[in-house]
Amino acid sequence: MSGKDFLTLAEFTPGDLTSVLDLSERLKLYRAEGLGSKVLEGKSVALIFEKPSTRTRVSFQVAISELGGSAISLSSTELQLGRGETVEDTAHVLSRYVHCIMARVNKHSDLERLARSARVPVINGLSELHHPVQILADLLTLREHKGGLKGLKVAWVGDGDNVCNSWTIGAALTGIEFVAATPKGYEPPQSVVSLASGIAPTMGGSIKIINDPMAAVSGADCVITDTFVSMGEEQERLRREHAFLPRYQVDGPLMAKAKTDAIFMHCLPAHRGDEVTDEVIDGPHSVVFDEAENRMHTEKALLCFLMLAKKDYSALTV
């Protein structure tokens, strides 16, 4: 067992990330060819959901099942957490039962507490600060459509949210030129930007945060956005609409500033007519459903990387 956790993406070296993406491609090919690999047979994964989920729940459950493992899905109301048990005690107990924990949480600090006390790998399925499993899928999708990652320009348009935060780290680790355009006051946290900016030059990439979406998208190989009203922020909708619309909506004219063969990505669910128009998300540049599918393939690879010794999954990468 590697003993690693996966909370922000920064736990990975560039080599780790490449290994997971390579394994994702192999596992995706296996599935397409009707082949299976039960490398997680006899192993169990606890899936904790404090927030609703479609892609995270289904992709993890299918990924674990197809690898021969068992998934135990738990809402916060089904755990003793809902009756006052500490995160630390829950981590100690679950570590005696399962081989890995995936948690989709309200507070990233709870995820860190879980990881500190657990004796098994902990995966961040989403927190308010990071969404690293999504970026694995995004990077695989980008690599599939562009043939590689290093030297590409990726433009983020919209809120400096958890997905944007994890993208800065993923871009830094892969030599991508990442430019995020956000309204003033909605930039990603400086701590995250500083972390990614320290890594990026070593890989030949760069991280830039600006306020001009046209400048960000100009010449981009990929344009990405996300909802600017996330779960728990509904009460801020009017204020956020004023800050983001219409300037930070990815529409046809904005997309036209990117390269002619640029792709469009969105982690979904999309608020059509807000952060993106139907013309773009349903148009020829959109790869959002490839991206959604790749959640499953990259999660398979991540589980193998965290839960198994390299010798137990290395044959899958031949």
N, C-alpha and C positions, 0 to 999 in steps of 0.2 A: 504494500500500500504506500502511496506517495506521501500521505499525511498532509497534503496541501489543502487549503481552502480556496474558494473562488468567490471573492466578495466584490472586487472592483475591476479586475483584469490586471491590475498592477502587480499581483502575485506572480504573474507569468513573466518569463524571459521572452525575448523575441523567438528563441528556439522552441520554447514550450508552445507558443501560439502557433507557430508554423506546424509543429507536430500534430496539434489538435485539428488544424484545418486540413492537413494531409489525411489524417485518419477519417475525418468527416467525409471527404471525397470518396475514400475507399468504401466506407459503410453505406454511403448513398448508392454507389455502384452495385454493391452486394444486393441491396434491396431491389434495385431496378432489374437485376438479373434473377430475382427470385431466390437468392441465397440467404442463409441465415447464419448467425454466429451467436451461440448461447454463452458468451464469456462471463455473463453475470449470473449464471445459474447458481442457485443457493444463496444469493445475496438480496437484501431488502433495502429499499430507500424510502424514508419518510418524506412526504411532501406536505409542507405546512403552508396554509393559505390564510393570511389575515386580510387579503384583498381579493376581490373577484378575479377570475381568469378564464380565458378561453384557450389561447395558444399555449400558455405556460403549462396549464393543467393537462391538456390533451397530448401535447408534444412530449412532455416528460413521461406520462403514463405509457404511451405507446413505445417510446424509446426504451424504457426499462423492460417492458413486456417482450419486445422483439429481441432484446439481448438476453432473455431468459430469466430476468430478475423479477422481484415482486415490489409493486408500488403500494404504499399505504398513504392514502390521501386524508389529510386532517384539516378541518377548519379550526380557527382559534377558539370557537365555542365548544369544540369537541376535546380540547386539551385542558388540562388543569390550569393552564395560564389564565383562562377565563375566570378561574375561581381563586386566583391569588398566588399560585405556585410561581417561584422565580424562574427566570429564563435559565439561570445556571442549573437549577435542579432538573428542569426539563431536559437540558442538554445532557446531563449526567445519565438520566434514565434512558433516553432515546439511544445513547451511545452503547448501552448494554443490549439493545434489541436489534438495531439496524446498522448497516454498513456505510450509510451516507445520509445526510439531511439536506433537503432543498427547502428553503423558506422564502416566501413572498410576503414581505412585512411592511408595516407602516413606518417604522423607525429603523434607520440603518444602525443606530447604536445598539438596538436589540439583537441584530444580526451579529454584530461584533461580540457581544456578550455570549451569544450562542456558540460562536466559533471558539472563543477562548476556553469554554468549559467542555466542549464536545471532544470526544476521543476519535471521532470519525470526521471525514471531510464535510464541510458545510458549503453549500452553493447558494449564492444570492439569486433568487428567482425574480427579484425586483425589490428595490427599496426606494425611498424618496430621493436618494443621492446617486444611486448607480443601478444600471440594468445590463450587466456584462454578458449574460447569456444571449441577449438580443444582438449584441455587437459581434459575437461569434458567427451568428447567422448572416448578419450584414456583410461581414468580411468574406465569408464563403461565397455569398451571392455576387459580390463585387469581383472576386477573383475568377469566378466562373464566367462572368460576362466580359471581363477585360483581360483575362489571361494572366493576371498578376496583380500586385498591389503597390509595390515600391514605385514612387514617382507619380502616382495618380493624384489628381486634385479632387478632393471631396468637399462639397459645400453644404453646410448645415444652415437652414433658414428657419428662424422661429425662436422658441423658448430655450434658454440654456438649462435644460432639465436633466433628469437622471440619464436619459439615453444620450444626450449631448455630452454629459460628463464622461460616460464610458467610451464614447466615440473618440474623445480627445486622447484617451489612453491607448485605445486600439490603433488609432492612426499613428501615434508616436512609436508604437512597437513594430509597425510594419513599413515605416518610411513613406507614409502618405503626407501630402500637403493638405492639411485640414484647415478650412476657413469657416468660422461660424459667424453668421450675421444675426444679431439679436437686438431688440429694442433696448434703449438705455434702461438700466435697472433690472434687466432680465438676463444678464450675462452668466455663464457658468461660474462657480465659485473660484476665486483666485487660487486657492490651495490646489484645486484639481488642475487648473491651467498651468500653474508653476510646476507641478509634478510631471505633467505630460511634456511641457516645454523643455524640461531637463533631459528627458529621454530622447525626444524627436531628433535632435541634431546627430546623435550617435548612430541613427539609422538612416540618415539622409532625408528626413522629413521635416515638417514645421507645423506649428500650431499658431493660428492667428484668430483673434476675436475682434470683430468690427461691428458696426451698426448699419452698414449699407448692403442690402441683399443683392442688388445688381452687381456690385463689385465682387461679392462672394461667389456668385454663380458664374461670372464671366470665365469662360474657358474650362469649366468644371467637367470632369468625367462622370461625376455622380452628384445628384442633388438629393438631399434628405430633409425631411421635416417630421414633425410630431405634433400632436394636439397641444394647444397652448392652454387648455383647461383640463388638467389632469384630475384623476380621482381625488376627491377631497378639496378641490379648488372651485367647485361649482358656484360658491357664493361670490367668487371674484370674477365671474364671467363678464359682466359689463365693463369692469375696469380693464380686463385683459383684452376684450374685443377692441376697445378704444386704443390700446397700446399696439396691437398686432395687425389690425385690419385698416386698410387693405394692403399696406406696404409689405407685410411679411407673409402674404398668401402666395403659395406656389401655383401660379397660373400659367397659361400659354406664353404670354410675353416674357415672363421671368424665365421659364424653362428654355426659351429660345436663346437666351444669353449663354447657356452652356454649350458644350460641343455638340455637334449634330448627332453624334452617336452616344450622347450621355444617357445614363439610366436614372430613373427616379425610384427612391425607396421611402418607405414609411413603415414603422413597426406595427401599425394597426392596434386598436381600431381607429379608423380615420373619421374625423368630423368633416364630411364633405361640405364644401362651401365655406368652411372656415380656413384651416391651414392649407388646404389643397382643393382645387377644382376638379370636377368630374373629368374635364378635358384632359387633365394631366394623369390622374390616378387610373383612368381607364384607357389612356392613350398608349401609343407605341413605345414610349420611353419607360413605362412603368414595369417594374419587376417585383411588385409587392407580394405577389402570391408565391413566386419562387423564394422570396425572402422568408415568408411565413413557413413554407415547407422546410426550409433549411434549419429552422429551429430544432426540428426533430433530429436531423442528421448530426448537427453540431453538438447537441446535448448527449447523443449516444457517445460521441468521441470524448466529450468532457467527462462523462461518467467513467469510461474506461481509463482515461488518463489519471483521474483522481483516485479511483478505487482499486486499480489493479497494478501489479508490477509490470514493467515494460515488456518482459518476456511473455506475459500472458495475452498481450494484444498486439505485439510487434508483427506477428505473422499476418495481421490484417492489413498492414501497410506495404506489403511486398508488391 
